[in-house]
Amino acid sequence: MKPVEIHIEVAPELALFVPHTRRGRTTPLATDGVSTLGHVVESLGVPLTEVGALLVDGREVRVSHIPTNGESVTVRPMPRPQHIPGAPLRFLLDVHLGTLARRLRLLGVDAAYESTDLGDPALATLSATEQRVMLSRDRGLLRRRELWAGAYIYSTHPSEQLRDVLARFAPALHPWTRCTACNGPLRPATKEEVADRLEGGTERSYDVFAQCGDCGRAYWKGAHHEQLEAIVREALRMRTR
């Protein structure tokens, strides 16, 4: 099929994905005349997980649209908060996002995470099987067709990552209800129930405990509790703005 030329504008929020020459303005782009608009957008470097509406000459089209010569395309970012239909909101994080996973769990958000690298195919399959939103900074992983849903993590700083996920998906927060180590549910526990997991000083100094129903890990208000409280307060404050 004869090549065609379209004019494409990528929203400023997605500028980091595209070459500098295409940022902030409408630019011409040659296509092969047979590829879908979704494929064309991905070829620019923009994961479809980050794309909201695709407009062609002002009308919204599907990613399966085949561009024709002279069309003007606008690529808009995913709206916020983003609604994920069809299943309870749950996340899957890749091996590089361990701190974010623990902070989401601290807030009671279901966040699956493995400390070993399962590889992109296995992660994409797990996302589909368990209907979890894949969180990653790996654009190649987010382009895999098996994914149930996904989102790019824009920052490398855990605090900013957490704020971004909370703003984008607005998950329900239930602080102090999940194990930060394994994602299992926490339940109140007596000192006697967790005594075999405590050191002498801890056993003498604390009386209020919780225990993970899956891995058995014990929790109490230890030396880092104030730091964790600050994370929880900030997350809850975001909800009231």
Buried (B, 14 or more C-beta within 10 A) or exposed (E): EEEBEBBBBBBEBBBEBBEEEBBEEBBEBEBEBEBBBBBBBBEBBBBBBBBBBBBBEEEEBEBEBBBEEEBEBBBBBBEEEBEBEEEEBBBBBBBBBBBBBBBBBBBBBBBBBBEEEBEBEEBBBBBBEEBBBBBBBBBEBBBBEBBBBBBBBEEEEBEEBBBBBBEBBBBEBEBBBBBBBBBBEBEEBEBEBBEEBBEEEBBEEBEEBBBBEBEBBBBBBEEEEEEBBEBBEEBEEBEEE
